[in-house]
Amino acid sequence: MNALITNKEDLIAKVEASLNTIRPYLEADGGNIRILEVTESNILKLEFEGNCSSCPMSSMTFKAGVEEAIKRLVPEIESIEVINLG
């Protein structure tokens, strides 16, 4: 069980590192994104924060920025859900 937890922690650390590559752009517009959960099936659940949570361009930001960065750097993630995608 500890190996699974360590693996999940490693996966979350990799996702955080991938998000850090795009965070400066989100923060420049007064927003951010945070990890809510990585499920046992490697489904990543995220939440936009600040201006990103209400921005009409958030779906484009997600597809072109967030999803692309995560899929490129963390191929173990099976799918990505943003709970408050506008």
C-alpha positions in Angstrom: 0.0 0.0 0.0 2.8 2.4 0.7 4.2 1.9 -2.8 0.8 3.0 -4.2 0.7 6.1 -2.0 4.3 6.9 -3.0 3.4 6.4 -6.6 0.3 8.7 -6.3 2.5 11.3 -4.5 5.0 11.1 -7.3 2.3 11.4 -9.9 0.9 14.5 -8.1 4.4 16.0 -8.0 4.8 15.5 -11.7 1.4 17.1 -12.4 2.3 20.1 -10.1 5.6 20.5 -12.1 3.7 20.5 -15.4 1.2 23.0 -14.0 4.1 25.2 -12.9 5.1 25.6 -16.6 1.8 27.4 -17.3 1.0 29.0 -13.9 2.8 32.3 -14.7 0.4 32.8 -17.6 -2.6 32.1 -15.5 -1.3 34.3 -12.6 -0.6 37.2 -15.0 -4.4 37.2 -15.6 -5.3 36.9 -11.9 -6.0 33.2 -11.9 -4.5 29.9 -11.1 -5.3 26.1 -11.1 -5.1 23.6 -8.3 -5.2 19.8 -8.1 -8.2 18.4 -6.3 -7.6 14.7 -6.7 -5.9 12.0 -8.7 -8.1 8.9 -8.6 -7.1 5.3 -8.5 -7.7 5.2 -12.3 -5.3 8.1 -12.8 -8.1 10.6 -13.6 -6.9 14.0 -12.6 -9.5 16.5 -11.2 -8.6 20.2 -11.3 -10.2 23.5 -10.3 -9.6 26.9 -11.9 -9.2 29.7 -9.3 -9.5 33.4 -9.4 -10.2 35.1 -12.7 -9.7 31.7 -14.5 -12.8 30.3 -12.8 -15.1 32.8 -14.5 -13.2 33.6 -17.7 -15.0 32.8 -20.9 -11.7 31.7 -22.4 -11.1 29.1 -19.7 -12.0 26.1 -21.9 -9.5 27.2 -24.5 -6.9 27.8 -21.8 -7.6 24.3 -20.6 -7.3 22.6 -24.0 -4.3 24.6 -25.4 -2.4 25.1 -22.2 -3.3 23.0 -19.2 -4.2 19.7 -20.9 -1.3 19.9 -23.3 1.3 20.5 -20.6 0.0 17.7 -18.5 -0.3 15.1 -21.3 3.1 16.0 -22.5 4.8 15.8 -19.1 2.6 13.2 -17.3 1.5 10.6 -19.8 0.3 8.4 -16.9 -2.8 10.6 -16.5 -5.7 8.9 -18.3 -8.0 11.8 -18.4 -8.4 15.3 -16.9 -11.6 16.9 -15.5 -11.9 20.6 -14.5 -14.9 20.9 -12.1 -15.6 24.5 -12.9 -14.8 24.8 -16.5 -16.9 27.5 -18.1 
